Amino acid sequence: MALSDNGGKSGFNRNTFITAFTQSGISAAIAEKMIERMRSNLPKWKELITRSFLPEKMKMDYCALLDKRESALDAIK
């Protein structure tokens, strides 16, 4: 599933994530667990990004993108 970098632009939120997975044959309960697993791993992702050899601007941009995506997943429950 390709998504824009602005959660609102594509209408991406928790409900669209769950709908996409349920239409693919994955239960809503499993989709919810996947969301929570992604959220629990965000600190690890951010740590890896900050320790990477990327330019500082890209590191900040990637971390900001993760924050936007997390917010979009929290938008509607």
CNS distance restraints for C-alpha pairs under 8 A (distance, minus, plus):
assign (resid   3 and name CA) (resid   7 and name CA) 7.67 0.50 0.50
assign (resid   3 and name CA) (resid  10 and name CA) 6.63 0.50 0.50
assign (resid   3 and name CA) (resid  12 and name CA) 7.42 0.50 0.50
assign (resid   4 and name CA) (resid   9 and name CA) 6.87 0.50 0.50
assign (resid   4 and name CA) (resid  10 and name CA) 6.18 0.50 0.50
assign (resid   5 and name CA) (resid  65 and name CA) 6.77 0.50 0.50
assign (resid   5 and name CA) (resid  68 and name CA) 7.93 0.50 0.50
assign (resid   5 and name CA) (resid  69 and name CA) 8.00 0.50 0.50
assign (resid   6 and name CA) (resid  10 and name CA) 7.17 0.50 0.50
assign (resid   6 and name CA) (resid  68 and name CA) 7.16 0.50 0.50
assign (resid   6 and name CA) (resid  69 and name CA) 7.99 0.50 0.50
assign (resid   7 and name CA) (resid  11 and name CA) 6.25 0.50 0.50
assign (resid   7 and name CA) (resid  12 and name CA) 5.03 0.50 0.50
assign (resid   7 and name CA) (resid  13 and name CA) 6.79 0.50 0.50
assign (resid   7 and name CA) (resid  68 and name CA) 6.80 0.50 0.50
assign (resid   7 and name CA) (resid  69 and name CA) 6.38 0.50 0.50
assign (resid   7 and name CA) (resid  72 and name CA) 5.55 0.50 0.50
assign (resid   8 and name CA) (resid  12 and name CA) 6.07 0.50 0.50
assign (resid   8 and name CA) (resid  13 and name CA) 7.75 0.50 0.50
assign (resid   8 and name CA) (resid  72 and name CA) 7.49 0.50 0.50
assign (resid  11 and name CA) (resid  16 and name CA) 7.49 0.50 0.50
assign (resid  12 and name CA) (resid  16 and name CA) 5.75 0.50 0.50
assign (resid  12 and name CA) (resid  17 and name CA) 7.00 0.50 0.50
assign (resid  12 and name CA) (resid  72 and name CA) 6.54 0.50 0.50
assign (resid  12 and name CA) (resid  73 and name CA) 7.82 0.50 0.50
assign (resid  13 and name CA) (resid  17 and name CA) 6.29 0.50 0.50
assign (resid  13 and name CA) (resid  72 and name CA) 4.73 0.50 0.50
assign (resid  13 and name CA) (resid  73 and name CA) 4.91 0.50 0.50
assign (resid  13 and name CA) (resid  74 and name CA) 7.24 0.50 0.50
assign (resid  13 and name CA) (resid  75 and name CA) 6.06 0.50 0.50
assign (resid  13 and name CA) (resid  76 and name CA) 6.53 0.50 0.50
assign (resid  14 and name CA) (resid  18 and name CA) 6.24 0.50 0.50
assign (resid  14 and name CA) (resid  72 and name CA) 6.71 0.50 0.50
assign (resid  14 and name CA) (resid  73 and name CA) 4.34 0.50 0.50
assign (resid  14 and name CA) (resid  74 and name CA) 6.37 0.50 0.50
assign (resid  14 and name CA) (resid  75 and name CA) 6.67 0.50 0.50
assign (resid  14 and name CA) (resid  76 and name CA) 5.76 0.50 0.50
assign (resid  14 and name CA) (resid  77 and name CA) 6.48 0.50 0.50
assign (resid  15 and name CA) (resid  19 and name CA) 5.99 0.50 0.50
assign (resid  15 and name CA) (resid  76 and name CA) 6.57 0.50 0.50
assign (resid  15 and name CA) (resid  77 and name CA) 7.13 0.50 0.50
assign (resid  16 and name CA) (resid  20 and name CA) 6.00 0.50 0.50
assign (resid  17 and name CA) (resid  21 and name CA) 6.43 0.50 0.50
assign (resid  17 and name CA) (resid  31 and name CA) 7.72 0.50 0.50
assign (resid  17 and name CA) (resid  73 and name CA) 7.93 0.50 0.50
assign (resid  18 and name CA) (resid  22 and name CA) 6.06 0.50 0.50
assign (resid  18 and name CA) (resid  28 and name CA) 5.90 0.50 0.50
assign (resid  18 and name CA) (resid  31 and name CA) 5.71 0.50 0.50
assign (resid  18 and name CA) (resid  32 and name CA) 7.30 0.50 0.50
assign (resid  19 and name CA) (resid  23 and name CA) 6.01 0.50 0.50
assign (resid  19 and name CA) (resid  28 and name CA) 7.84 0.50 0.50
assign (resid  20 and name CA) (resid  24 and name CA) 6.34 0.50 0.50
assign (resid  21 and name CA) (resid  25 and name CA) 6.46 0.50 0.50
assign (resid  21 and name CA) (resid  26 and name CA) 5.18 0.50 0.50
assign (resid  21 and name CA) (resid  27 and name CA) 7.09 0.50 0.50
assign (resid  21 and name CA) (resid  28 and name CA) 7.32 0.50 0.50
assign (resid  21 and name CA) (resid  31 and name CA) 6.48 0.50 0.50
assign (resid  22 and name CA) (resid  26 and name CA) 4.75 0.50 0.50
assign (resid  22 and name CA) (resid  27 and name CA) 5.30 0.50 0.50
assign (resid  22 and name CA) (resid  28 and name CA) 5.97 0.50 0.50
assign (resid  22 and name CA) (resid  31 and name CA) 7.79 0.50 0.50
assign (resid  26 and name CA) (resid  30 and name CA) 6.58 0.50 0.50
assign (resid  26 and name CA) (resid  31 and name CA) 6.88 0.50 0.50
assign (resid  27 and name CA) (resid  31 and name CA) 6.34 0.50 0.50
assign (resid  28 and name CA) (resid  32 and name CA) 6.11 0.50 0.50
assign (resid  29 and name CA) (resid  33 and name CA) 6.34 0.50 0.50
assign (resid  30 and name CA) (resid  34 and name CA) 6.20 0.50 0.50
assign (resid  31 and name CA) (resid  35 and name CA) 6.30 0.50 0.50
assign (resid  32 and name CA) (resid  36 and name CA) 6.33 0.50 0.50
assign (resid  33 and name CA) (resid  37 and name CA) 6.06 0.50 0.50
assign (resid  34 and name CA) (resid  38 and name CA) 6.13 0.50 0.50
assign (resid  35 and name CA) (resid  39 and name CA) 6.18 0.50 0.50
assign (resid  35 and name CA) (resid  73 and name CA) 7.65 0.50 0.50
assign (resid  36 and name CA) (resid  40 and name CA) 6.08 0.50 0.50
assign (resid  37 and name CA) (resid  41 and name CA) 6.33 0.50 0.50
assign (resid  38 and name CA) (resid  42 and name CA) 6.44 0.50 0.50
assign (resid  39 and name CA) (resid  70 and name CA) 7.06 0.50 0.50
assign (resid  41 and name CA) (resid  45 and name CA) 6.35 0.50 0.50
assign (resid  42 and name CA) (resid  46 and name CA) 6.13 0.50 0.50
assign (resid  42 and name CA) (resid  66 and name CA) 7.58 0.50 0.50
assign (resid  43 and name CA) (resid  47 and name CA) 6.12 0.50 0.50
assign (resid  44 and name CA) (resid  48 and name CA) 6.22 0.50 0.50
assign (resid  45 and name CA) (resid  49 and name CA) 6.18 0.50 0.50
assign (resid  46 and name CA) (resid  50 and name CA) 6.13 0.50 0.50
assign (resid  46 and name CA) (resid  63 and name CA) 6.11 0.50 0.50
assign (resid  47 and name CA) (resid  51 and name CA) 6.15 0.50 0.50
assign (resid  48 and name CA) (resid  52 and name CA) 6.05 0.50 0.50
assign (resid  49 and name CA) (resid  54 and name CA) 7.74 0.50 0.50
assign (resid  49 and name CA) (resid  59 and name CA) 5.90 0.50 0.50
assign (resid  49 and name CA) (resid  62 and name CA) 7.46 0.50 0.50
assign (resid  49 and name CA) (resid  63 and name CA) 7.45 0.50 0.50
assign (resid  50 and name CA) (resid  59 and name CA) 6.01 0.50 0.50
assign (resid  52 and name CA) (resid  59 and name CA) 7.98 0.50 0.50
assign (resid  54 and name CA) (resid  58 and name CA) 6.19 0.50 0.50
assign (resid  54 and name CA) (resid  59 and name CA) 6.20 0.50 0.50
assign (resid  55 and name CA) (resid  59 and name CA) 6.42 0.50 0.50
assign (resid  56 and name CA) (resid  60 and name CA) 6.26 0.50 0.50
assign (resid  57 and name CA) (resid  61 and name CA) 6.15 0.50 0.50
assign (resid  58 and name CA) (resid  62 and name CA) 6.03 0.50 0.50
assign (resid  59 and name CA) (resid  63 and name CA) 6.22 0.50 0.50
assign (resid  60 and name CA) (resid  64 and name CA) 6.08 0.50 0.50
assign (resid  61 and name CA) (resid  65 and name CA) 6.12 0.50 0.50
assign (resid  62 and name CA) (resid  66 and name CA) 6.30 0.50 0.50
assign (resid  63 and name CA) (resid  67 and name CA) 6.33 0.50 0.50
assign (resid  64 and name CA) (resid  68 and name CA) 6.27 0.50 0.50
assign (resid  65 and name CA) (resid  69 and name CA) 6.21 0.50 0.50
assign (resid  66 and name CA) (resid  70 and name CA) 6.12 0.50 0.50
assign (resid  67 and name CA) (resid  71 and name CA) 6.17 0.50 0.50
assign (resid  68 and name CA) (resid  72 and name CA) 6.20 0.50 0.50
assign (resid  69 and name CA) (resid  73 and name CA) 6.29 0.50 0.50
assign (resid  70 and name CA) (resid  74 and name CA) 6.34 0.50 0.50
assign (resid  71 and name CA) (resid  75 and name CA) 6.04 0.50 0.50
assign (resid  72 and name CA) (resid  76 and name CA) 7.90 0.50 0.50
